[in-house]
Amino acid sequence: MCMEMEYKCIQCEVDNRVAKITMNVPEKMNALDARMSEELVAIMDVIEHDDNVKAVILTGVGKAFCAGGDVTIFPKLTLEQSIHAVREEGRSLVAAFTKLPKPIIAAVNGYAVGAGLSLALLSDIVISSEKAYFGAAFVNIGLIPDVGQLYFLPRLIGMQKAKELVFTGRNIDAQEAYEMGLVNKVVEQDKFEEAVNKMGQLLASKPALSMASSKALLHQSLDMGVDELIEIEGMTQGVCMQSEDCKEGISAFMNKRKPNFK
């Protein structure tokens, strides 16, 4: 379905139930400007309603995954315009990524700095090329992290490490990002695409209801107590137990075969 739409900043293709979204403005290091944000939000909405897609890969063309916002626009904005743009784009992107009931793999091919780091944080799995770099960077141009970065970063790597990255604005290489817990896996450049595609196919082979429910509850768990979470777990698990996916999974387990989830 995503192939039927036209975009200026991104490309989208679907193969074996995995949608690959490629940020494609290499001359601007795939900067996250208003148009890029709009297209990412739009494509996530399309993918949500496409039953042929069960997993998503997000990557970039050229030297960058996404090297932050388009700084050439900032001086042209009034105070009111700046506040509105940051609020609305941030809210839209956070919702589009975290509420998508399908797993998103950030395939970080190069620089993921500023808002580019935010996009990686919003994704569910991060696979990094050995040549990638990560950084908050905002402080280097007199700004604060946005697109939810101040929320997700300390929850992922801890407050002290988050403060270090935010306050210093330094870039870290893929290995240090892995050691901090920012990424799930670092892959050699010549094996990067293969590793990303393998993860995409693995996630696409899993049951959709279970994946969607687990993702939603993991995000909700960041802001609720354990008693409330267990209450929701019970209701959600009850629904999953009645699903065709559960029946198929149990049948496959009992018969020692690979499950075939729809």
Secondary structure as GFF3:
##gff-version 3
##sequence-region A 1 262
A	DSSP	three_ten_helix	2	4	.	.	.	ID=ss1
A	DSSP	beta_strand	10	15	.	.	.	ID=ss2
A	DSSP	beta_strand	18	23	.	.	.	ID=ss3
A	DSSP	three_ten_helix	26	28	.	.	.	ID=ss4
A	DSSP	alpha_helix	34	48	.	.	.	ID=ss5
A	DSSP	beta_strand	55	60	.	.	.	ID=ss6
A	DSSP	beta_strand	64	66	.	.	.	ID=ss7
A	DSSP	three_ten_helix	74	76	.	.	.	ID=ss8
A	DSSP	alpha_helix	79	98	.	.	.	ID=ss9
A	DSSP	beta_strand	104	108	.	.	.	ID=ss10
A	DSSP	beta_strand	111	113	.	.	.	ID=ss11
A	DSSP	alpha_helix	115	122	.	.	.	ID=ss12
A	DSSP	beta_strand	125	129	.	.	.	ID=ss13
A	DSSP	beta_strand	133	135	.	.	.	ID=ss14
A	DSSP	three_ten_helix	138	141	.	.	.	ID=ss15
A	DSSP	alpha_helix	149	157	.	.	.	ID=ss16
A	DSSP	alpha_helix	159	168	.	.	.	ID=ss17
A	DSSP	beta_strand	172	173	.	.	.	ID=ss18
A	DSSP	alpha_helix	174	180	.	.	.	ID=ss19
A	DSSP	beta_strand	185	187	.	.	.	ID=ss20
A	DSSP	three_ten_helix	189	191	.	.	.	ID=ss21
A	DSSP	alpha_helix	192	204	.	.	.	ID=ss22
A	DSSP	alpha_helix	208	220	.	.	.	ID=ss23
A	DSSP	three_ten_helix	221	223	.	.	.	ID=ss24
A	DSSP	alpha_helix	226	241	.	.	.	ID=ss25
A	DSSP	alpha_helix	244	254	.	.	.	ID=ss26
###
